[in-house]
Amino acid sequence: MKLSRTSKYMVLMIGVAALVIIIGGAIYFRSVTSLYFAFGVILTSALNVLKVYLLERTIQKTLEMNDPSSGKNYVKLQYLLRYVLTGVVLLGVGLITVYVDPPFINVWGAVFGIFTLQISVIIVRHMKIEEQT
C-alpha cells in the first residue's frame, strides 16, 4: 500500500523526534544506560510507524466501504487495536525491566518514544501539507 504524503512526513518526523530524544538521553545519562534508553525509544518509535501505517490502511478501507455503520464500527475496532498494541508493548517493556537482570531496555525511553507520534502530528499539522489527488 502506498502511503500518503502526510503519512510519509509523519514517519519522517517520528524518526527526527526519536533521534532528538536519543541524543538528549545520551547527554543526560552519559553511560551504558543511554543505550538502553535508546533501545526503548527505537522500539516505541517503530511501533508508532506501524500505527501510522495501520491508520492509513484504516482510512483507505473505510473510504471503500458502502455502509456507513460498518465503516464506523471498523474505525472504532482499529482505534482500539492500535491502543491495545501500545499497551501490550509498554507492558512488555515493564515486564522486561522487572524480570530481566540486567534489563536491556529503559522504561523511560519507551515512554518518551511513545510521544514521538504526538510530536510528529503537531509538526505535520503546522506544515499544512496539501495532498495531491
OpenMM code with the backbone's topology and positions (N, CA, C; nanometers):
from openmm import Vec3, app, unit

residues = "MET LYS LEU SER ARG THR SER LYS TYR MET VAL LEU MET ILE GLY VAL ALA ALA LEU VAL ILE ILE ILE GLY GLY ALA ILE TYR PHE ARG SER VAL THR SER LEU TYR PHE ALA PHE GLY VAL ILE LEU THR SER ALA LEU ASN VAL LEU LYS VAL TYR LEU LEU GLU ARG THR ILE GLN LYS THR LEU GLU MET ASN ASP PRO SER SER GLY LYS ASN TYR VAL LYS LEU GLN TYR LEU LEU ARG TYR VAL LEU THR GLY VAL VAL LEU LEU GLY VAL GLY LEU ILE THR VAL TYR VAL ASP PRO PRO PHE ILE ASN VAL TRP GLY ALA VAL PHE GLY ILE PHE THR LEU GLN ILE SER VAL ILE ILE VAL ARG HIS MET LYS ILE GLU GLU GLN THR".split()
positions = [
    Vec3(0.0848, -0.1184, 0.0000),
    Vec3(0.0000, 0.0000, 0.0000),
    Vec3(0.0888, 0.1240, 0.0000),
    Vec3(0.0487, 0.2181, -0.0793),
    Vec3(0.1237, 0.3423, -0.0902),
    Vec3(0.0776, 0.4398, 0.0183),
    Vec3(0.1739, 0.4972, 0.0883),
    Vec3(0.1422, 0.5933, 0.1945),
    Vec3(0.1161, 0.7309, 0.1336),
    Vec3(0.0277, 0.8050, 0.1961),
    Vec3(0.0017, 0.9418, 0.1522),
    Vec3(0.1194, 1.0306, 0.1897),
    Vec3(0.1189, 1.1481, 0.1335),
    Vec3(0.2269, 1.2437, 0.1608),
    Vec3(0.2317, 1.2803, 0.3093),
    Vec3(0.1152, 1.3004, 0.3687),
    Vec3(0.1090, 1.3345, 0.5107),
    Vec3(0.1675, 1.2222, 0.5968),
    Vec3(0.1338, 1.0976, 0.5639),
    Vec3(0.1861, 0.9844, 0.6406),
    Vec3(0.3368, 0.9726, 0.6261),
    Vec3(0.3872, 0.9993, 0.5068),
    Vec3(0.5329, 0.9950, 0.4865),
    Vec3(0.6024, 1.1004, 0.5712),
    Vec3(0.5450, 1.2205, 0.5764),
    Vec3(0.6034, 1.3244, 0.6606),
    Vec3(0.5939, 1.2888, 0.8081),
    Vec3(0.4833, 1.2223, 0.8467),
    Vec3(0.4696, 1.1808, 0.9864),
    Vec3(0.5770, 1.0786, 1.0232),
    Vec3(0.6019, 0.9833, 0.9344),
    Vec3(0.7054, 0.8831, 0.9598),
    Vec3(0.8419, 0.9517, 0.9697),
    Vec3(0.8675, 1.0459, 0.8815),
    Vec3(0.9934, 1.1204, 0.8862),
    Vec3(1.0078, 1.1966, 1.0182),
    Vec3(0.9015, 1.2629, 1.0595),
    Vec3(0.9071, 1.3397, 1.1844),
    Vec3(0.9177, 1.2495, 1.3067),
    Vec3(0.8611, 1.1296, 1.3009),
    Vec3(0.8783, 1.0332, 1.4104),
    Vec3(1.0267, 0.9992, 1.4232),
    Vec3(1.0921, 0.9766, 1.3099),
    Vec3(1.2355, 0.9466, 1.3118),
    Vec3(1.3184, 1.0615, 1.3650),
    Vec3(1.2861, 1.1829, 1.3220),
    Vec3(1.3604, 1.3009, 1.3697),
    Vec3(1.3391, 1.3208, 1.5193),
    Vec3(1.2151, 1.3092, 1.5641),
    Vec3(1.1859, 1.3256, 1.7068),
    Vec3(1.2565, 1.2178, 1.7896),
    Vec3(1.2577, 1.0951, 1.7386),
    Vec3(1.3259, 0.9869, 1.8099),
    Vec3(1.4754, 1.0149, 1.8193),
    Vec3(1.5333, 1.0648, 1.7115),
    Vec3(1.6760, 1.0966, 1.7128),
    Vec3(1.7080, 1.2058, 1.8142),
    Vec3(1.6241, 1.3069, 1.8202),
    Vec3(1.6449, 1.4155, 1.9173),
    Vec3(1.6331, 1.3626, 2.0602),
    Vec3(1.5349, 1.2765, 2.0838),
    Vec3(1.5172, 1.2193, 2.2178),
    Vec3(1.6354, 1.1302, 2.2549),
    Vec3(1.6849, 1.0524, 2.1597),
    Vec3(1.8002, 0.9650, 2.1859),
    Vec3(1.9237, 1.0483, 2.2181),
    Vec3(1.9459, 1.1548, 2.1435),
    Vec3(2.0603, 1.2424, 2.1713),
    Vec3(2.0464, 1.3060, 2.3094),
    Vec3(1.9239, 1.3500, 2.3433),
    Vec3(1.9000, 1.4055, 2.4768),
    Vec3(1.9254, 1.3029, 2.5856),
    Vec3(1.8857, 1.1767, 2.5622),
    Vec3(1.9106, 1.0706, 2.6587),
    Vec3(2.0583, 1.0409, 2.6743),
    Vec3(2.1314, 1.0454, 2.5633),
    Vec3(2.2758, 1.0214, 2.5700),
    Vec3(2.3454, 1.1320, 2.6485),
    Vec3(2.3000, 1.2550, 2.6298),
    Vec3(2.3575, 1.3667, 2.7049),
    Vec3(2.3234, 1.3552, 2.8533),
    Vec3(2.2010, 1.3142, 2.8832),
    Vec3(2.1576, 1.3041, 3.0228),
    Vec3(2.2261, 1.1887, 3.0957),
    Vec3(2.2263, 1.0692, 3.0360),
    Vec3(2.2775, 0.9514, 3.1065),
    Vec3(2.4295, 0.9397, 3.1013),
    Vec3(2.4907, 0.9637, 2.9886),
    Vec3(2.6365, 0.9547, 2.9694),
    Vec3(2.6961, 0.8243, 3.0218),
    Vec3(2.6247, 0.7147, 2.9987),
    Vec3(2.6739, 0.5824, 3.0385),
    Vec3(2.6086, 0.4784, 2.9487),
    Vec3(2.6259, 0.3526, 2.9842),
    Vec3(2.5650, 0.2453, 2.9056),
    Vec3(2.4122, 0.2494, 2.9150),
    Vec3(2.3607, 0.3142, 3.0152),
    Vec3(2.2159, 0.3290, 3.0297),
    Vec3(2.1566, 0.4049, 2.9113),
    Vec3(2.2365, 0.4904, 2.8490),
    Vec3(2.1863, 0.5639, 2.7326),
    Vec3(2.1544, 0.4693, 2.6171),
    Vec3(2.2257, 0.3562, 2.6085),
    Vec3(2.1940, 0.2569, 2.5055),
    Vec3(2.0598, 0.1901, 2.5335),
    Vec3(2.0332, 0.1606, 2.6607),
    Vec3(1.9046, 0.1018, 2.6983),
    Vec3(1.7914, 0.2014, 2.6725),
    Vec3(1.8191, 0.3276, 2.7031),
    Vec3(1.7227, 0.4340, 2.6767),
    Vec3(1.6951, 0.4431, 2.5268),
    Vec3(1.8000, 0.4404, 2.4462),
    Vec3(1.7865, 0.4490, 2.3011),
    Vec3(1.7073, 0.3308, 2.2463),
    Vec3(1.7293, 0.2116, 2.3011),
    Vec3(1.6552, 0.0948, 2.2553),
    Vec3(1.5061, 0.1101, 2.2845),
    Vec3(1.4721, 0.1652, 2.4000),
    Vec3(1.3317, 0.1901, 2.4326),
    Vec3(1.2686, 0.2899, 2.3372),
    Vec3(1.3410, 0.3961, 2.3048),
    Vec3(1.2900, 0.4966, 2.2110),
    Vec3(1.2723, 0.4356, 2.0726),
    Vec3(1.3695, 0.3570, 2.0287),
    Vec3(1.3616, 0.2960, 1.8954),
    Vec3(1.2453, 0.1979, 1.8870),
    Vec3(1.2264, 0.1186, 1.9918),
    Vec3(1.1177, 0.0205, 1.9922),
    Vec3(0.9814, 0.0889, 1.9804),
    Vec3(0.9569, 0.1874, 2.0624),
    Vec3(0.8250, 0.2514, 2.0601),
    Vec3(0.8090, 0.3448, 1.9409),
    Vec3(0.9168, 0.3980, 1.8879),
    Vec3(0.9063, 0.4781, 1.7659),
    Vec3(0.8713, 0.3886, 1.6471),
    Vec3(0.9286, 0.2691, 1.6439),
    Vec3(0.8920, 0.1723, 1.5400),
    Vec3(0.7449, 0.1339, 1.5532),
    Vec3(0.6979, 0.1213, 1.6759),
    Vec3(0.5557, 0.0952, 1.6986),
    Vec3(0.4713, 0.2094, 1.6435),
    Vec3(0.5171, 0.3324, 1.6626),
    Vec3(0.4424, 0.4477, 1.6118),
    Vec3(0.4390, 0.4504, 1.4595),
    Vec3(0.5463, 0.4089, 1.3960),
    Vec3(0.5464, 0.3991, 1.2495),
    Vec3(0.4441, 0.2951, 1.2054),
    Vec3(0.4388, 0.1827, 1.2761),
    Vec3(0.3382, 0.0809, 1.2466),
    Vec3(0.1973, 0.1366, 1.2652),
    Vec3(0.1771, 0.2161, 1.3695),
    Vec3(0.0457, 0.2739, 1.3946),
    Vec3(0.0063, 0.3729, 1.2847),
    Vec3(0.1023, 0.4463, 1.2294),
    Vec3(0.0728, 0.5364, 1.1173),
    Vec3(0.0288, 0.4543, 0.9963),
    Vec3(0.0990, 0.3452, 0.9695),
    Vec3(0.0623, 0.2575, 0.8590),
    Vec3(-0.0779, 0.2000, 0.8809),
    Vec3(-0.1066, 0.1527, 1.0019),
    Vec3(-0.2395, 0.0975, 1.0313),
    Vec3(-0.3484, 0.2032, 1.0173),
    Vec3(-0.3187, 0.3257, 1.0581),
    Vec3(-0.4158, 0.4339, 1.0447),
    Vec3(-0.4427, 0.4641, 0.8980),
    Vec3(-0.3384, 0.4663, 0.8181),
    Vec3(-0.3543, 0.4899, 0.6743),
    Vec3(-0.4400, 0.3802, 0.6105),
    Vec3(-0.4114, 0.2562, 0.6484),
    Vec3(-0.4885, 0.1439, 0.5964),
    Vec3(-0.6346, 0.1513, 0.6396),
    Vec3(-0.6573, 0.1911, 0.7636),
    Vec3(-0.7945, 0.2056, 0.8135),
    Vec3(-0.8708, 0.3109, 0.7339),
    Vec3(-0.8064, 0.4226, 0.7082),
    Vec3(-0.8720, 0.5300, 0.6325),
    Vec3(-0.9075, 0.4828, 0.4920),
    Vec3(-0.8130, 0.4151, 0.4253),
    Vec3(-0.8383, 0.3681, 0.2896),
    Vec3(-0.9524, 0.2665, 0.2852),
    Vec3(-0.9525, 0.1718, 0.3779),
    Vec3(-1.0584, 0.0706, 0.3798),
    Vec3(-1.1942, 0.1312, 0.4137),
    Vec3(-1.1947, 0.2282, 0.5024),
    Vec3(-1.3204, 0.2916, 0.5410),
    Vec3(-1.3796, 0.3695, 0.4239),
    Vec3(-1.2955, 0.4352, 0.3478),
    Vec3(-1.3445, 0.5102, 0.2323),
    Vec3(-1.4013, 0.4189, 0.1247),
    Vec3(-1.3557, 0.2945, 0.1199),
    Vec3(-1.4056, 0.1991, 0.0213),
    Vec3(-1.5352, 0.1307, 0.0642),
    Vec3(-1.5725, 0.1415, 0.1903),
    Vec3(-1.6946, 0.0755, 0.2398),
    Vec3(-1.8181, 0.1526, 0.1964),
    Vec3(-1.9237, 0.0767, 0.1700),
    Vec3(-2.0500, 0.1380, 0.1268),
    Vec3(-2.1430, 0.1712, 0.2425),
    Vec3(-2.1383, 0.0905, 0.3468),
    Vec3(-2.2280, 0.1074, 0.4602),
    Vec3(-2.1614, 0.1952, 0.5672),
    Vec3(-2.2206, 0.3116, 0.6000),
    Vec3(-2.1588, 0.3999, 0.7000),
    Vec3(-2.1461, 0.3371, 0.8391),
    Vec3(-2.2433, 0.2553, 0.8789),
    Vec3(-2.2378, 0.1973, 1.0132),
    Vec3(-2.1260, 0.0932, 1.0232),
    Vec3(-2.1051, 0.0157, 0.9177),
    Vec3(-1.9954, -0.0816, 0.9227),
    Vec3(-1.8605, -0.0094, 0.9184),
    Vec3(-1.8538, 0.1023, 0.8461),
    Vec3(-1.7321, 0.1821, 0.8435),
    Vec3(-1.7011, 0.2400, 0.9807),
    Vec3(-1.8049, 0.2870, 1.0477),
    Vec3(-1.7881, 0.3443, 1.1819),
    Vec3(-1.7398, 0.2381, 1.2807),
    Vec3(-1.7972, 0.1186, 1.2728),
    Vec3(-1.7554, 0.0096, 1.3616),
    Vec3(-1.6128, -0.0351, 1.3313),
    Vec3(-1.5764, -0.0361, 1.2033),
    Vec3(-1.4415, -0.0743, 1.1647),
    Vec3(-1.3389, 0.0256, 1.2193),
    Vec3(-1.3703, 0.1528, 1.2099),
    Vec3(-1.2792, 0.2562, 1.2609),
    Vec3(-1.2629, 0.2424, 1.4121),
    Vec3(-1.3722, 0.2184, 1.4828),
    Vec3(-1.3651, 0.2010, 1.6284),
    Vec3(-1.2800, 0.0804, 1.6663),
    Vec3(-1.2973, -0.0300, 1.5931),
    Vec3(-1.2214, -0.1510, 1.6211),
    Vec3(-1.0725, -0.1289, 1.5958),
    Vec3(-1.0386, -0.0613, 1.4875),
    Vec3(-0.8982, -0.0346, 1.4567),
    Vec3(-0.8362, 0.0612, 1.5580),
    Vec3(-0.9137, 0.1577, 1.6030),
    Vec3(-0.8681, 0.2518, 1.7056),
    Vec3(-0.8326, 0.1757, 1.8335),
    Vec3(-0.9212, 0.0861, 1.8726),
    Vec3(-0.8982, 0.0041, 1.9915),
    Vec3(-0.7763, -0.0862, 1.9725),
    Vec3(-0.7612, -0.1425, 1.8547),
    Vec3(-0.6473, -0.2287, 1.8258),
    Vec3(-0.5150, -0.1540, 1.8395),
    Vec3(-0.5092, -0.0309, 1.7903),
    Vec3(-0.3856, 0.0468, 1.7999),
    Vec3(-0.3503, 0.0769, 1.9453),
    Vec3(-0.4488, 0.1068, 2.0267),
    Vec3(-0.4200, 0.1351, 2.1674),
    Vec3(-0.3877, 0.0095, 2.2467),
    Vec3(-0.4490, -0.1017, 2.2147),
    Vec3(-0.4140, -0.2275, 2.2801),
    Vec3(-0.2708, -0.2656, 2.2441),
    Vec3(-0.2335, -0.2437, 2.1188),
    Vec3(-0.0970, -0.2709, 2.0746),
    Vec3(0.0035, -0.1873, 2.1529),
    Vec3(-0.0269, -0.0607, 2.1744),
    Vec3(0.0589, 0.0261, 2.2545),
    Vec3(0.0685, -0.0241, 2.3984),
    Vec3(-0.0432, -0.0630, 2.4550),
    Vec3(-0.0443, -0.1152, 2.5916),
    Vec3(0.0354, -0.2430, 2.6054),
    Vec3(0.0255, -0.3316, 2.5069),
    Vec3(0.0999, -0.4576, 2.5112),
    Vec3(0.2501, -0.4309, 2.5062),
    Vec3(0.2915, -0.3376, 2.4207),
    Vec3(0.4348, -0.3055, 2.4113),
    Vec3(0.4840, -0.2450, 2.5427),
    Vec3(0.4090, -0.1514, 2.5996),
    Vec3(0.4514, -0.0908, 2.7264),
    Vec3(0.4507, -0.1924, 2.8404),
    Vec3(0.3536, -0.2820, 2.8402),
    Vec3(0.3512, -0.3885, 2.9407),
    Vec3(0.4719, -0.4797, 2.9249),
    Vec3(0.5046, -0.5138, 2.8006),
    Vec3(0.6221, -0.5973, 2.7752),
    Vec3(0.7501, -0.5310, 2.8221),
    Vec3(0.7623, -0.4008, 2.7965),
    Vec3(0.8807, -0.3269, 2.8425),
    Vec3(0.8867, -0.3275, 2.9946),
    Vec3(0.7737, -0.3061, 3.0586),
    Vec3(0.7704, -0.3080, 3.2052),
    Vec3(0.8086, -0.4441, 3.2614),
    Vec3(0.7595, -0.5504, 3.1997),
    Vec3(0.7933, -0.6851, 3.2463),
    Vec3(0.9412, -0.7166, 3.2244),
    Vec3(0.9954, -0.6688, 3.1133),
    Vec3(1.1387, -0.6908, 3.0884),
    Vec3(1.2220, -0.6220, 3.1952),
    Vec3(1.1857, -0.4991, 3.2299),
    Vec3(1.2665, -0.4265, 3.3295),
    Vec3(1.2550, -0.4895, 3.4681),
    Vec3(1.1441, -0.5566, 3.4960),
    Vec3(1.1271, -0.6183, 3.6277),
    Vec3(1.1939, -0.7557, 3.6341),
    Vec3(1.1767, -0.8377, 3.5288),
    Vec3(1.2182, -0.9777, 3.5374),
    Vec3(1.3508, -1.0104, 3.4690),
    Vec3(1.4033, -0.9216, 3.3867),
    Vec3(1.5313, -0.9495, 3.3214),
    Vec3(1.6395, -0.8718, 3.3949),
    Vec3(1.7466, -0.9432, 3.4289),
    Vec3(1.8541, -0.8779, 3.5036),
    Vec3(1.9846, -0.8927, 3.4283),
    Vec3(2.0511, -0.7932, 3.3858),
    Vec3(2.0121, -0.6520, 3.3854),
    Vec3(1.9143, -0.6245, 3.2710),
    Vec3(1.8223, -0.5323, 3.2917),
    Vec3(1.7262, -0.5014, 3.1847),
    Vec3(1.7978, -0.4347, 3.0670),
    Vec3(1.7634, -0.4773, 2.9469),
    Vec3(1.8288, -0.4227, 2.8289),
    Vec3(1.7468, -0.3115, 2.7628),
    Vec3(1.6451, -0.2664, 2.8325),
    Vec3(1.5598, -0.1602, 2.7807),
    Vec3(1.5192, -0.0699, 2.8970),
    Vec3(1.5109, 0.0572, 2.8698),
    Vec3(1.4755, 0.1549, 2.9720),
    Vec3(1.3285, 0.1936, 2.9562),
    Vec3(1.2542, 0.1880, 3.0644),
    Vec3(1.1114, 0.2211, 3.0597),
    Vec3(1.0912, 0.3656, 3.0171),
    Vec3(1.1743, 0.4551, 3.0669),
    Vec3(1.1579, 0.5959, 3.0314),
    Vec3(1.1847, 0.6202, 2.8833),
    Vec3(1.2759, 0.5447, 2.8267),
    Vec3(1.2988, 0.5542, 2.6833),
    Vec3(1.1765, 0.5119, 2.6049),
    Vec3(1.1114, 0.4053, 2.6517),
    Vec3(0.9893, 0.3594, 2.5853),
    Vec3(0.8772, 0.4623, 2.5988),
    Vec3(0.8660, 0.5216, 2.7150),
    Vec3(0.7610, 0.6224, 2.7367),
    Vec3(0.7859, 0.7460, 2.6507),
    Vec3(0.9110, 0.7921, 2.6474),
    Vec3(0.9419, 0.9076, 2.5635),
    Vec3(0.9227, 0.8749, 2.4160),
    Vec3(0.9520, 0.7522, 2.3767),
    Vec3(0.9325, 0.7114, 2.2378),
    Vec3(0.7872, 0.7118, 2.1967),
    Vec3(0.6978, 0.6836, 2.2896),
    Vec3(0.5545, 0.6871, 2.2587),
    Vec3(0.5131, 0.8270, 2.2142),
    Vec3(0.5753, 0.9289, 2.2705),
    Vec3(0.5371, 1.0659, 2.2381),
    Vec3(0.5851, 1.1131, 2.1016),
    Vec3(0.6665, 1.0318, 2.0325),
    Vec3(0.7120, 1.0740, 1.9001),
    Vec3(0.5959, 1.0853, 1.8018),
    Vec3(0.4930, 1.0046, 1.8190),
    Vec3(0.3766, 1.0143, 1.7302),
    Vec3(0.3042, 1.1471, 1.7503),
    Vec3(0.2838, 1.1862, 1.8740),
    Vec3(0.2166, 1.3135, 1.9010),
    Vec3(0.3002, 1.4309, 1.8526),
    Vec3(0.4309, 1.4223, 1.8710),
    Vec3(0.5194, 1.5289, 1.8237),
    Vec3(0.5100, 1.5407, 1.6723),
    Vec3(0.5095, 1.4263, 1.6036),
    Vec3(0.5026, 1.4301, 1.4576),
    Vec3(0.3693, 1.4860, 1.4101),
    Vec3(0.2617, 1.4543, 1.4792),
    Vec3(0.1311, 1.5084, 1.4415),
    Vec3(0.1306, 1.6605, 1.4546),
    Vec3(0.1852, 1.7117, 1.5621),
    Vec3(0.1907, 1.8569, 1.5825),
    Vec3(0.2733, 1.9240, 1.4743),
    Vec3(0.3891, 1.8669, 1.4429),
    Vec3(0.4756, 1.9279, 1.3422),
    Vec3(0.4117, 1.9226, 1.2044),
    Vec3(0.3595, 1.8065, 1.1649),
    Vec3(0.2994, 1.7919, 1.0319),
    Vec3(0.1746, 1.8779, 1.0192),
    Vec3(0.1018, 1.8923, 1.1258),
    Vec3(-0.0187, 1.9754, 1.1228),
    Vec3(0.0156, 2.1211, 1.0930),
    Vec3(0.1266, 2.1681, 1.1457),
    Vec3(0.1667, 2.3066, 1.1222),
    Vec3(0.2356, 2.3260, 0.9881),
    Vec3(0.2741, 2.2160, 0.9227),
    Vec3(0.3361, 2.2265, 0.7911),
    Vec3(0.2327, 2.2546, 0.6816),
    Vec3(0.1062, 2.2222, 0.7075),
    Vec3(-0.0031, 2.2435, 0.6133),
    Vec3(0.0289, 2.1827, 0.4754),
    Vec3(0.0434, 2.0517, 0.4769),
    Vec3(0.0772, 1.9787, 0.3546),
    Vec3(-0.0495, 1.9628, 0.2711),
    Vec3(-0.0375, 1.9930, 0.1435),
    Vec3(-0.1501, 1.9744, 0.0521),
    Vec3(-0.1352, 1.8410, -0.0167),
    Vec3(-0.2388, 1.7593, -0.0068),
    Vec3(-0.2380, 1.6283, -0.0703),
    Vec3(-0.2720, 1.6436, -0.2174),
    Vec3(-0.2033, 1.5652, -0.2997),
    Vec3(-0.2333, 1.5630, -0.4425),
    Vec3(-0.3238, 1.4456, -0.4697),
    Vec3(-0.4352, 1.4708, -0.5334),
    Vec3(-0.5285, 1.3611, -0.5603),
    Vec3(-0.5128, 1.3062, -0.6988),
] * unit.nanometer
topology = app.Topology()
chain = topology.addChain("A")
for resn in residues:
    res = topology.addResidue(resn, chain)
    for name in ("N", "CA", "C"):
        topology.addAtom(name, app.Element.getBySymbol(name[0]), res)
